Amino acid sequence: GELEPTAGTVTRADFSYLYIDQECSVIDPGLTVFGQTERFNTSHLAEHELKSILNRYLFPYGTWDKPCACLSGGEKIRLLFCCLMIGNNTPDVFILDEPTNNLDIQSVEIITAAIKSYRGTVLLISHDRYFVKEIKINRSVKLFDTDPVIKI
């Protein structure tokens, strides 16, 4: 809805989506790691459950008070997926812009598992062929003859 078509019409379906850009701007830099999870805790999980989930997403005790502004790109995307799990409010569509950039192997495995278990639509922009294969993208649109590819 941000751009109007220059010709024709666009019909929009009622659905929810989450655009995850390369900076993970959904993460509030003014919060701590634990504060961010509390923000997404709409189902009112107990504090020990939040901390257990944080540990599963590679955020041990020493990181809970770390400001989100100080997180690396990989930490931000792991925290975002952690928060989405906590909130149990996943969108109908994920739009992912290079989600594996700057991630170590363990973080890629966590994000891969999260996407594989997701039951909605994924619109992925990526050059990471291994990640694309692992999450089983079944349709793609190649925009250039070189490496950049949009996968849907």
C-alpha positions as CSV (number, residue, x, y, z in Angstrom):
1,G,0.0,0.0,0.0
2,E,3.0,2.3,0.0
3,L,3.1,2.7,-3.8
4,E,0.2,3.0,-6.2
5,P,0.3,1.2,-9.5
6,T,1.0,3.3,-12.6
7,A,-1.5,1.3,-14.5
8,G,-4.1,-1.4,-13.7
9,T,-5.4,-2.2,-10.3
10,V,-4.1,-4.0,-7.2
11,T,-6.4,-6.0,-5.0
12,R,-5.1,-6.6,-1.5
13,A,-6.1,-9.6,0.5
14,D,-6.5,-9.3,4.2
15,F,-3.4,-11.0,5.7
16,S,-0.7,-10.3,8.2
17,Y,3.0,-10.1,7.2
18,L,6.3,-9.4,8.8
19,Y,9.1,-7.8,6.8
20,I,12.5,-8.7,8.3
21,D,15.1,-6.4,6.9
22,Q,18.8,-6.9,7.1
23,E,19.0,-4.6,10.1
24,C,16.2,-6.4,12.0
25,S,14.5,-3.1,12.7
26,V,11.7,-4.9,14.4
27,I,14.0,-5.2,17.4
28,D,13.8,-2.1,19.7
29,P,17.4,-0.9,20.3
30,G,16.2,0.8,23.6
31,L,15.3,-2.5,25.2
32,T,17.5,-5.2,26.7
33,V,17.4,-8.8,25.3
34,F,15.1,-9.9,28.1
35,G,13.0,-6.7,27.8
36,Q,12.5,-7.5,24.2
37,T,11.2,-10.9,25.0
38,E,8.9,-9.5,27.6
39,R,7.4,-7.2,25.0
40,F,6.4,-10.2,22.8
41,N,5.2,-12.2,25.8
42,T,1.5,-11.8,25.0
43,S,0.6,-15.3,26.3
44,H,2.1,-14.4,29.7
45,L,4.7,-17.1,29.9
46,A,6.4,-17.3,33.3
47,E,9.8,-15.6,33.6
48,H,11.7,-18.9,33.8
49,E,10.0,-20.1,30.6
50,L,11.2,-16.9,28.8
51,K,14.7,-17.5,30.0
52,S,14.6,-21.1,28.9
53,I,13.5,-20.1,25.4
54,L,16.3,-17.4,25.3
55,N,18.8,-20.2,26.1
56,R,17.5,-22.3,23.2
57,Y,18.2,-19.3,20.9
58,L,21.7,-19.0,22.3
59,F,21.1,-16.2,24.7
60,P,22.6,-17.4,28.0
61,Y,22.2,-15.7,31.4
62,G,25.0,-13.2,30.7
63,T,23.2,-11.7,27.7
64,W,19.8,-11.0,29.2
65,D,20.7,-7.5,30.3
66,K,22.6,-6.7,27.1
67,P,21.1,-3.7,25.2
68,C,19.6,-4.7,21.9
69,A,21.5,-1.7,20.4
70,C,24.7,-3.7,21.0
71,L,23.6,-6.9,19.3
72,S,25.2,-8.1,16.1
73,G,23.1,-8.8,13.1
74,G,23.1,-12.5,13.8
75,E,22.1,-12.0,17.4
76,K,19.2,-9.6,16.3
77,I,17.7,-12.1,13.9
78,R,18.0,-14.9,16.5
79,L,16.3,-12.7,19.0
80,L,13.6,-11.8,16.6
81,F,12.8,-15.5,15.9
82,C,12.9,-16.2,19.6
83,C,10.4,-13.4,20.3
84,L,8.1,-14.6,17.5
85,M,8.1,-18.0,19.2
86,I,7.4,-16.4,22.6
87,G,4.6,-14.3,21.1
88,N,3.1,-17.3,19.3
89,N,1.8,-14.7,16.9
90,T,3.4,-15.6,13.6
91,P,2.3,-13.7,10.5
92,D,0.7,-15.3,7.4
93,V,3.7,-14.2,5.3
94,F,7.4,-13.7,6.2
95,I,9.3,-11.4,3.9
96,L,13.0,-12.1,4.6
97,D,15.7,-10.0,3.1
98,E,19.0,-11.8,3.3
99,P,18.3,-13.4,6.6
100,T,21.5,-15.4,6.8
101,N,23.9,-12.5,6.2
102,N,26.4,-12.2,9.1
103,L,25.2,-15.4,10.8
104,D,27.5,-18.2,12.1
105,I,26.7,-21.8,11.3
106,Q,24.8,-22.4,14.6
107,S,22.6,-19.3,14.0
108,V,21.8,-20.4,10.5
109,E,20.8,-23.8,11.8
110,I,18.4,-22.1,14.3
111,I,16.9,-19.9,11.7
112,T,16.6,-22.8,9.3
113,A,14.7,-24.9,11.9
114,A,12.4,-22.0,12.6
115,I,11.5,-21.4,9.0
116,K,11.1,-25.1,8.3
117,S,8.6,-25.4,11.1
118,Y,6.7,-22.3,9.9
119,R,3.4,-23.2,8.2
120,G,2.8,-19.9,6.3
121,T,4.3,-18.3,3.2
122,V,7.9,-17.2,2.9
123,L,9.1,-14.6,0.4
124,L,12.9,-14.8,0.6
125,I,15.5,-12.7,-1.0
126,S,18.8,-14.6,-0.7
127,H,22.0,-15.5,-2.4
128,D,22.6,-18.4,0.2
129,R,21.8,-21.4,-2.0
130,Y,22.4,-23.8,0.9
131,F,19.8,-22.0,3.1
132,V,17.3,-21.9,0.2
133,K,17.7,-25.6,-0.4
134,E,17.4,-26.4,3.3
135,I,14.2,-24.6,3.9
136,K,12.8,-26.2,0.7
137,I,11.7,-23.2,-1.3
138,N,9.6,-24.6,-4.1
139,R,9.2,-21.6,-6.5
140,S,11.7,-19.0,-7.5
141,V,12.0,-15.9,-9.6
142,K,15.4,-15.1,-11.0
143,L,15.8,-11.4,-11.7
144,F,19.4,-11.3,-13.1
145,D,21.6,-13.6,-15.1
146,T,24.1,-13.3,-12.3
147,D,23.9,-14.5,-8.7
148,P,21.1,-12.3,-7.2
149,V,17.9,-14.4,-7.0
150,I,14.5,-13.8,-5.4
151,K,13.0,-17.0,-4.0
152,I,9.3,-17.4,-3.2
